[in-house]
Each structure stands twice: as structure tokens, then as C-alpha cells.
Amino acid sequence: MTDKQNQFPQLFLRLALSVTMLSAVADRFGWWSKENSSWGNMASFKEYTRQLTFFLPENLSTFSAYAATFLEILFPLMLIIGYKTKVAAYGTGFLLLIFAVSMTLASGLKAPLNYSVWVGSASAFLLAVQRHYSFSIDQLNQK
């Protein structure tokens, strides 16, 4: 695929991954209505994280909830503006992979399939191996 053919699907993938992750953050901050929320607040998200990280000590589980939230803000912002896109895409891929494996161990295979976590992770890894990132700060820095 030439760069011209790739530029819009690639931008769409960056935006789709970003909006999806930022929506999850908005949920745990209580910015979605109750009808549209999974957690609705950070306390509920920490409880959910505790279920997924049952194999970790409680303080490490709590840390992972805050670390995931931080990364789910940082990586999407980097993807949206196209800054260090390869790093952000790999980070997103690994973050979603960890989430998918944890969901599978804690809830079974169906849970991450229902939420397309495996697809999100694979998509991020596909984005990470692109040679050029159109409509990005990275592209401007190459000139």
C-alpha cells in the first residue's frame, strides 16, 4: 500500500483507538451518564481492576488502576496529534494486550471478545509497524 492509499485509514485507526480509550477514561471519571457507564467513578474502576488483577497485592492493583488511567490518557493524546506515534501505538498495543490477558484470566475468554480488546491490541500493533504517519507531528519532523 502506498502512503497515499494508507493515510486516511491510518488516521482513522489512530482516532478510533484514541477515542475508545478516552471514552473509557471519561467513564471512570463519571463524565458519561449512568445509562452509558460501566464504572461511573474511579472507586468502581479500582474495584474492577482488583478483580482483573486478583493475582497482585492490593496496593499494586490500585497502582495499576491509576497507571492504566494515566496511560489511557497519554497514549491517545499522542496518537491524535501524531507525536511519537510508533511509541504510542506499541504502548497502546501492550496496554490492551495486558488488559485482554487479565480479562481472560479473571472472566474467561468471552469478556475480552465482547469488548474487542484483542482487536484493539492487534490494531495498535498494526499501527506501530507503519513506516510513515500522515497528518502527524512525526511527519512534520521528518521534513
Secondary structure, 3 states (H helix, E strand, C coil): CCHHHHHHHHHHHHHHHHHHHHHHHHHHCCCCCHHHCCCCCHHHHHHHHHHHCCCCCHHHHHHHHHHHHHHHHHHHHHHHHCCCHHHHHHHHHHHHHHHHHHHHHHHCCHHHHHCCHHHHHHHHHHHHCCCCCCCCHHHHHHC
